[in-house]
Amino acid sequence: MQVVTRYPDGVFSWVDLGITDTEGAKAFYTGLFGWSFLDIPTDSGTIYSMGQIEGKNVAGLGPMDPAMEAQGIPPFWNSYNKHDDVDVVATKAADAGGNVMFPPFDVMDSGRMTMVQDPTGAAFGVWQPKGHIGAQLVPLFPGRRC
């Protein structure tokens, strides 16, 4: 594994899980991957949990929005591309025919984000780090350095 301290623009840097049963998911990923979890209260009154290996962040999970759950949307993983300016990416995505699912917003002091759908409907996040860079521990691929 490789410790990462920053990501270049355009590289996937984070994944998180929107889930209906956070405690069940934490138990599953602890048993499957040996992750421990750091629970962080959010401004919205929910808890966002950082999955960790040896104290390094590897992924996150948090409760799904109740409106999504009411629509029957199943739990899902989000992937986030790092960029130094989420607002610029949102504008460029819209200009290129993408759908900006919601305007960029600040996530406490952790960073800034938005979600985008490409013209085929595939969704991805864009993450502008502040206090949270994304995954701090990633697989080491021969010949590739972040």
CYANA upper distance limits for C-alpha pairs under 8 A (distance plus 0.5 A):
  1 MET  CA    137 LEU  CA      6.89
  1 MET  CA    138 VAL  CA      6.10
  1 MET  CA    139 PRO  CA      5.13
  1 MET  CA    140 LEU  CA      5.48
  2 GLN  CA    137 LEU  CA      6.07
  2 GLN  CA    138 VAL  CA      5.86
  2 GLN  CA    139 PRO  CA      6.53
  2 GLN  CA    140 LEU  CA      5.85
  3 VAL  CA    136 GLN  CA      6.01
  3 VAL  CA    137 LEU  CA      5.13
  3 VAL  CA    138 VAL  CA      7.07
  4 VAL  CA    135 ALA  CA      7.71
  4 VAL  CA    136 GLN  CA      5.37
  4 VAL  CA    137 LEU  CA      6.47
  4 VAL  CA    138 VAL  CA      7.67
  4 VAL  CA    146 CYS  CA      7.10
  5 THR  CA    133 ILE  CA      7.62
  5 THR  CA    136 GLN  CA      6.93
  6 ARG  CA    133 ILE  CA      6.76
  6 ARG  CA    146 CYS  CA      7.77
  7 TYR  CA     11 VAL  CA      7.18
  7 TYR  CA     13 SER  CA      7.24
  7 TYR  CA     82 LYS  CA      7.23
  7 TYR  CA    133 ILE  CA      8.06
  7 TYR  CA    146 CYS  CA      6.59
  8 PRO  CA     82 LYS  CA      7.49
  8 PRO  CA     83 HIS  CA      7.93
  8 PRO  CA    146 CYS  CA      7.90
  9 ASP  CA     81 ASN  CA      7.92
  9 ASP  CA     82 LYS  CA      5.75
  9 ASP  CA     83 HIS  CA      4.98
  9 ASP  CA     84 ASP  CA      7.15
 10 GLY  CA     81 ASN  CA      5.98
 10 GLY  CA     82 LYS  CA      6.08
 10 GLY  CA     83 HIS  CA      6.56
 11 VAL  CA     81 ASN  CA      5.72
 11 VAL  CA     82 LYS  CA      6.20
 12 PHE  CA     79 SER  CA      7.25
 12 PHE  CA     80 TYR  CA      5.92
 12 PHE  CA     81 ASN  CA      4.63
 12 PHE  CA     82 LYS  CA      6.61
 13 SER  CA     79 SER  CA      8.28
 13 SER  CA     80 TYR  CA      6.46
 13 SER  CA     81 ASN  CA      6.28
 13 SER  CA     82 LYS  CA      6.33
 13 SER  CA    133 ILE  CA      8.06
 13 SER  CA    134 GLY  CA      5.62
 13 SER  CA    135 ALA  CA      6.46
 14 TRP  CA     58 VAL  CA      8.16
 14 TRP  CA     59 ALA  CA      6.95
 14 TRP  CA     79 SER  CA      6.43
 14 TRP  CA     80 TYR  CA      5.69
 14 TRP  CA     81 ASN  CA      7.79
 14 TRP  CA    134 GLY  CA      5.28
 14 TRP  CA    135 ALA  CA      5.97
 15 VAL  CA     59 ALA  CA      5.87
 15 VAL  CA     60 GLY  CA      7.00
 15 VAL  CA     77 TRP  CA      7.16
 15 VAL  CA     78 ASN  CA      5.90
 15 VAL  CA     79 SER  CA      5.01
 15 VAL  CA     80 TYR  CA      6.66
 16 ASP  CA     59 ALA  CA      5.99
 16 ASP  CA     60 GLY  CA      4.81
 16 ASP  CA     61 LEU  CA      5.62
 16 ASP  CA     62 GLY  CA      8.24
 16 ASP  CA     77 TRP  CA      6.03
 16 ASP  CA     78 ASN  CA      5.78
 16 ASP  CA     79 SER  CA      7.32
 17 LEU  CA     60 GLY  CA      6.72
 17 LEU  CA     61 LEU  CA      4.93
 17 LEU  CA     62 GLY  CA      6.87
 17 LEU  CA     75 PRO  CA      7.65
 17 LEU  CA     76 PHE  CA      6.17
 17 LEU  CA     77 TRP  CA      4.88
 17 LEU  CA     78 ASN  CA      6.74
 18 GLY  CA     61 LEU  CA      6.46
 18 GLY  CA     62 GLY  CA      5.89
 18 GLY  CA     63 PRO  CA      6.04
 18 GLY  CA     64 MET  CA      5.25
 18 GLY  CA     75 PRO  CA      5.92
 18 GLY  CA     76 PHE  CA      5.89
 18 GLY  CA     77 TRP  CA      6.84
 18 GLY  CA     78 ASN  CA      8.20
 19 ILE  CA     25 ALA  CA      7.97
 19 ILE  CA     61 LEU  CA      7.55
 19 ILE  CA     62 GLY  CA      6.63
 19 ILE  CA     63 PRO  CA      5.49
 19 ILE  CA     64 MET  CA      5.62
 19 ILE  CA     74 PRO  CA      8.43
 19 ILE  CA     75 PRO  CA      5.22
 19 ILE  CA     76 PHE  CA      7.37
 20 THR  CA     63 PRO  CA      6.17
 20 THR  CA     64 MET  CA      6.32
 20 THR  CA     69 GLU  CA      8.03
 20 THR  CA     75 PRO  CA      7.10
 21 ASP  CA     25 ALA  CA      6.68
 21 ASP  CA     63 PRO  CA      7.70
 22 THR  CA     26 LYS  CA      6.57
 22 THR  CA     61 LEU  CA      7.76
 22 THR  CA     62 GLY  CA      6.94
 22 THR  CA     63 PRO  CA      6.82
 23 GLU  CA     27 ALA  CA      6.71
 24 GLY  CA     28 PHE  CA      6.70
 25 ALA  CA     29 TYR  CA      6.70
 26 LYS  CA     30 THR  CA      6.43
 26 LYS  CA     37 PHE  CA      7.80
 27 ALA  CA     31 GLY  CA      6.66
 28 PHE  CA     32 LEU  CA      6.51
 29 TYR  CA     33 PHE  CA      6.04
 29 TYR  CA     34 GLY  CA      7.25
 29 TYR  CA     35 TRP  CA      6.64
 30 THR  CA     34 GLY  CA      4.93
 30 THR  CA     35 TRP  CA      5.01
 30 THR  CA     36 SER  CA      6.64
 31 GLY  CA     35 TRP  CA      8.17
 34 GLY  CA     53 ILE  CA      7.75
 35 TRP  CA     51 GLY  CA      6.13
 35 TRP  CA     52 GLN  CA      5.72
 35 TRP  CA     53 ILE  CA      5.96
 36 SER  CA     51 GLY  CA      6.26
 36 SER  CA     52 GLN  CA      5.69
 36 SER  CA     53 ILE  CA      7.04
 37 PHE  CA     49 SER  CA      6.40
 37 PHE  CA     50 MET  CA      5.85
 37 PHE  CA     51 GLY  CA      5.19
 37 PHE  CA     52 GLN  CA      6.38
 38 LEU  CA     49 SER  CA      5.91
 38 LEU  CA     50 MET  CA      5.56
 38 LEU  CA     51 GLY  CA      7.24
 38 LEU  CA     52 GLN  CA      7.95
 39 ASP  CA     47 ILE  CA      6.62
 39 ASP  CA     48 TYR  CA      6.36
 39 ASP  CA     49 SER  CA      4.86
 39 ASP  CA     50 MET  CA      6.95
 40 ILE  CA     47 ILE  CA      5.96
 40 ILE  CA     48 TYR  CA      5.70
 40 ILE  CA     49 SER  CA      6.46
 40 ILE  CA     50 MET  CA      8.21
 41 PRO  CA     45 GLY  CA      7.04
 41 PRO  CA     46 THR  CA      6.45
 41 PRO  CA     47 ILE  CA      5.05
 41 PRO  CA     48 TYR  CA      6.85
 42 THR  CA     46 THR  CA      5.97
 42 THR  CA     47 ILE  CA      6.32
 42 THR  CA     48 TYR  CA      7.20
 42 THR  CA    108 MET  CA      8.17
 43 ASP  CA    108 MET  CA      7.63
 46 THR  CA     62 GLY  CA      8.30
 46 THR  CA     63 PRO  CA      7.87
 47 ILE  CA     62 GLY  CA      6.91
 47 ILE  CA     63 PRO  CA      8.09
 48 TYR  CA     60 GLY  CA      7.54
 48 TYR  CA     61 LEU  CA      6.46
 48 TYR  CA     62 GLY  CA      5.20
 48 TYR  CA     63 PRO  CA      8.11
 49 SER  CA     60 GLY  CA      6.07
 49 SER  CA     61 LEU  CA      5.79
 49 SER  CA     62 GLY  CA      6.68
 50 MET  CA     57 ASN  CA      6.59
 50 MET  CA     58 VAL  CA      7.89
 50 MET  CA     59 ALA  CA      6.52
 50 MET  CA     60 GLY  CA      5.00
 50 MET  CA     61 LEU  CA      7.15
 51 GLY  CA     57 ASN  CA      6.33
 51 GLY  CA     58 VAL  CA      6.17
 51 GLY  CA     59 ALA  CA      5.55
 51 GLY  CA     60 GLY  CA      5.94
 51 GLY  CA     61 LEU  CA      8.01
 52 GLN  CA     56 LYS  CA      5.56
 52 GLN  CA     57 ASN  CA      4.98
 52 GLN  CA     58 VAL  CA      5.91
 52 GLN  CA     59 ALA  CA      7.67
 53 ILE  CA     57 ASN  CA      7.22
 53 ILE  CA     58 VAL  CA      7.36
 53 ILE  CA    137 LEU  CA      8.23
 56 LYS  CA    135 ALA  CA      8.16
 56 LYS  CA    136 GLN  CA      6.01
 56 LYS  CA    137 LEU  CA      6.48
 57 ASN  CA    134 GLY  CA      7.93
 57 ASN  CA    135 ALA  CA      5.77
 57 ASN  CA    136 GLN  CA      5.73
 57 ASN  CA    137 LEU  CA      6.99
 58 VAL  CA    134 GLY  CA      8.24
 58 VAL  CA    135 ALA  CA      5.16
 58 VAL  CA    136 GLN  CA      6.73
 58 VAL  CA    137 LEU  CA      6.31
 58 VAL  CA    138 VAL  CA      7.64
 59 ALA  CA    135 ALA  CA      6.93
 64 MET  CA     68 MET  CA      7.30
 64 MET  CA     69 GLU  CA      7.12
 64 MET  CA     75 PRO  CA      7.70
 65 ASP  CA     69 GLU  CA      6.98
 66 PRO  CA     70 ALA  CA      6.57
 67 ALA  CA     71 GLN  CA      6.85
 68 MET  CA     72 GLY  CA      7.14
 68 MET  CA     73 ILE  CA      6.04
 69 GLU  CA     73 ILE  CA      5.96
 69 GLU  CA     74 PRO  CA      7.56
 78 ASN  CA    124 PHE  CA      6.96
 78 ASN  CA    125 GLY  CA      7.29
 79 SER  CA    124 PHE  CA      6.09
 79 SER  CA    125 GLY  CA      6.31
 80 TYR  CA    124 PHE  CA      6.50
 80 TYR  CA    125 GLY  CA      4.67
 80 TYR  CA    126 VAL  CA      5.52
 80 TYR  CA    127 TRP  CA      6.32
 81 ASN  CA    124 PHE  CA      8.04
 81 ASN  CA    125 GLY  CA      6.61
 81 ASN  CA    126 VAL  CA      5.26
 81 ASN  CA    127 TRP  CA      6.36
 82 LYS  CA    126 VAL  CA      6.36
 82 LYS  CA    127 TRP  CA      5.29
 82 LYS  CA    128 GLN  CA      6.36
 82 LYS  CA    129 PRO  CA      7.87
 83 HIS  CA     89 VAL  CA      8.26
 83 HIS  CA    126 VAL  CA      7.19
 83 HIS  CA    127 TRP  CA      6.54
 83 HIS  CA    128 GLN  CA      5.74
 83 HIS  CA    129 PRO  CA      8.34
 84 ASP  CA    128 GLN  CA      5.77
 84 ASP  CA    129 PRO  CA      7.81
 85 ASP  CA     89 VAL  CA      7.12
 85 ASP  CA    128 GLN  CA      6.66
 86 VAL  CA     90 ALA  CA      6.64
 86 VAL  CA    104 PRO  CA      7.07
 86 VAL  CA    112 ARG  CA      7.34
 86 VAL  CA    113 MET  CA      6.79
 86 VAL  CA    114 THR  CA      7.51
 86 VAL  CA    126 VAL  CA      6.79
 86 VAL  CA    127 TRP  CA      7.13
 86 VAL  CA    128 GLN  CA      6.33
 87 ASP  CA     91 THR  CA      6.88
 87 ASP  CA    104 PRO  CA      6.65
 88 VAL  CA     92 LYS  CA      6.67
 89 VAL  CA     93 ALA  CA      6.42
 89 VAL  CA    126 VAL  CA      8.31
 90 ALA  CA     94 ALA  CA      6.77
 90 ALA  CA    100 VAL  CA      6.75
 90 ALA  CA    103 PRO  CA      8.10
 90 ALA  CA    104 PRO  CA      7.88
 90 ALA  CA    114 THR  CA      7.87
 90 ALA  CA    116 VAL  CA      7.93
 91 THR  CA     95 ASP  CA      6.67
 92 LYS  CA     96 ALA  CA      6.59
 93 ALA  CA     97 GLY  CA      6.99
 93 ALA  CA     98 GLY  CA      5.52
 93 ALA  CA     99 ASN  CA      7.58
 93 ALA  CA    100 VAL  CA      7.57
 93 ALA  CA    116 VAL  CA      7.82
 93 ALA  CA    118 ASP  CA      8.13
 94 ALA  CA     98 GLY  CA      5.29
 94 ALA  CA     99 ASN  CA      6.33
 94 ALA  CA    100 VAL  CA      6.82
 97 GLY  CA    118 ASP  CA      7.74
 97 GLY  CA    119 PRO  CA      6.27
 98 GLY  CA    116 VAL  CA      7.22
 98 GLY  CA    117 GLN  CA      6.04
 98 GLY  CA    118 ASP  CA      5.07
 98 GLY  CA    119 PRO  CA      5.52
 99 ASN  CA    116 VAL  CA      6.09
 99 ASN  CA    117 GLN  CA      5.45
 99 ASN  CA    118 ASP  CA      7.01
 99 ASN  CA    119 PRO  CA      7.80
100 VAL  CA    114 THR  CA      7.87
100 VAL  CA    115 MET  CA      6.67
100 VAL  CA    116 VAL  CA      5.03
100 VAL  CA    117 GLN  CA      6.95
101 MET  CA    114 THR  CA      7.84
101 MET  CA    115 MET  CA      5.96
101 MET  CA    116 VAL  CA      5.99
101 MET  CA    117 GLN  CA      7.47
102 PHE  CA    114 THR  CA      6.70
102 PHE  CA    115 MET  CA      6.95
102 PHE  CA    116 VAL  CA      8.42
103 PRO  CA    114 THR  CA      6.59
104 PRO  CA    112 ARG  CA      7.06
104 PRO  CA    113 MET  CA      5.70
104 PRO  CA    114 THR  CA      5.05
104 PRO  CA    115 MET  CA      8.49
105 PHE  CA    112 ARG  CA      5.95
105 PHE  CA    113 MET  CA      6.17
105 PHE  CA    114 THR  CA      7.25
106 ASP  CA    110 SER  CA      8.31
106 ASP  CA    111 GLY  CA      6.41
106 ASP  CA    112 ARG  CA      4.78
106 ASP  CA    113 MET  CA      7.06
107 VAL  CA    111 GLY  CA      5.88
107 VAL  CA    112 ARG  CA      6.11
107 VAL  CA    113 MET  CA      7.72
109 ASP  CA    130 LYS  CA      6.91
109 ASP  CA    131 GLY  CA      6.39
110 SER  CA    129 PRO  CA      6.97
110 SER  CA    130 LYS  CA      5.63
110 SER  CA    131 GLY  CA      4.80
110 SER  CA    132 HIS  CA      5.31
111 GLY  CA    127 TRP  CA      7.36
111 GLY  CA    128 GLN  CA      5.88
111 GLY  CA    129 PRO  CA      4.89
111 GLY  CA    130 LYS  CA      4.94
111 GLY  CA    131 GLY  CA      6.85
111 GLY  CA    132 HIS  CA      6.89
112 ARG  CA    127 TRP  CA      6.42
112 ARG  CA    128 GLN  CA      5.44
112 ARG  CA    129 PRO  CA      7.07
112 ARG  CA    130 LYS  CA      8.07
113 MET  CA    125 GLY  CA      7.46
113 MET  CA    126 VAL  CA      5.98
113 MET  CA    127 TRP  CA      5.23
113 MET  CA    128 GLN  CA      6.65
114 THR  CA    125 GLY  CA      6.25
114 THR  CA    126 VAL  CA      5.99
114 THR  CA    127 TRP  CA      7.60
115 MET  CA    123 ALA  CA      7.32
115 MET  CA    124 PHE  CA      6.17
115 MET  CA    125 GLY  CA      4.77
115 MET  CA    126 VAL  CA      6.70
116 VAL  CA    123 ALA  CA      6.00
116 VAL  CA    124 PHE  CA      6.02
116 VAL  CA    125 GLY  CA      6.64
116 VAL  CA    126 VAL  CA      8.12
117 GLN  CA    121 GLY  CA      5.65
117 GLN  CA    122 ALA  CA      5.68
117 GLN  CA    123 ALA  CA      4.70
117 GLN  CA    124 PHE  CA      6.96
118 ASP  CA    122 ALA  CA      5.97
118 ASP  CA    123 ALA  CA      7.00
129 PRO  CA    133 ILE  CA      5.47
129 PRO  CA    134 GLY  CA      7.93
140 LEU  CA    144 ARG  CA      8.03
140 LEU  CA    145 ARG  CA      8.41
141 PHE  CA    145 ARG  CA      8.26
